[in-house]
Amino acid sequence: MTQRRKHKRTEVNLPIYCKFADLNKGRTIASIGKVSDLSICGMKVKVPIQLQDNPNSFMDYFLELPKPYRQIRGQARIVWAYWDDQNQTTEIGMEMTTLDSIQRSDLETILGELNSEKFLAQ
């Protein structure tokens, strides 16, 4: 299997607040979820709502990084989504599309720290 990602994903367990446009009903859906893996340009999120797989749609998000780093707010492009009937969650793969230089720096720093902690624990 060929790895298509440009950036390494790091396993995390971080809270995220998401807002999705429900194009079928003309409204916005908000949910709190968990980020299970994260990179400098993307993440995998689980939310307890059922979403249709609508690739290339967008969502707004608010990601809480571990202290002393700040929160990251932005928009992400949904690359894939699927409903997990057993866990009653939608898993979403997304690409972050709006990171400013400060947010990117914070994210690079925390990912570096998390990766070095995992390396030291091995």
N, C-alpha and C positions, 0 to 999 in steps of 0.2 A: 504494500500500500504506500503510495507516495504522499509525503507531507506537503500540504498546500499552504500552510501558514508561513508567513514571513517572520513572525515573532513568536518566541517560545511562550507557551501558556504556563501560568503558575496556579497551583491549586490554592484556593482561598475559601473563606466562608464569610462574606461581607453582605450587609444589608443594602438593598437598593430600592428606590422608589421609582416606579415607571408609569408613564402615561402613554396610552396607545389611542390612535384614532380608529374608531369603529366605523369603517366606510359604509357598511351595510345599513347601519342605523343612524348615521350622521351625528354621533356623539363621541365623547372621550371616555375611555376606561382607565381608571387608576388602580394600581396594585403595588403592594410591597412584596418583594421577593428576596432571593439570595443569589449572590454571584458565586459560582462554584469554581470557575477558572477565569483568569485575567491575564491580559498581555498589554503591551503599550498601545495596541490599536483595536483590541476586541475583547469580548468576554462571553461566557455562557451563563445564562440567568435562568432560574426556575421561578415561576410565578403561579399562584394558586387560582388561576382563571384559565378558561379555555379560549385560546386564540386560534384562528385559522392560519394555516401556513400561507403567508402572503409575502413571499420574498420581495425584497427591495422596497418594502414600506418602511416608515420611520417611526421612532418612538423618542420621547424625551425621558431623560433619566437624571437621578440625583444619587450619586454613589458616595457612601460614607467610608473614607479611608481610615485605617488605624491612626490614632494620635501619635505624633504631633502634626500629622498632615491634615490638609483641609479636605473638604468635600469637593467632588467633581460633579459639575452639572453640564449637561450637554445633550446632543442629539446623536442617535445611533441608527444605522441602517440595519434592518432585520435581514439576515442572510438566510436563515432557516428557522423553523419552529415546528415542534410536534407535541401533541398531547400525550402524556403518560397516564393512561387510564388507571393503572395500579396505584400510583402516587397522587393522582388528581392534580397534576401540575402540567404546565406547558414549559418545555425547555426551549430556550431561544438562543441562537447564536447570532451575535451582533457585532457590527463594526462601528467603532466610535468615529464620528465624522467631524466633531467640533471640539478640539482640545486646544486651549491657548498654551503659550509657552510655560507658564507657571504650573498649570495642571499637568502638563506632560512631564515636567521636571519632577513634581511630587510623585507621579505615578512611576516614573523610571526609578526613583530613589527607593520607594517602598517595594517595588518588584525586586530590585537588587538585594535589599535586605532580606526579604522573604526567601529568595533563592539561596543566599549565603547561609541562612539559618538551616535550611533543609540540607545543604551540603555538609554543614558542621554536624548535623544530627546523624548522618550516615556512618 
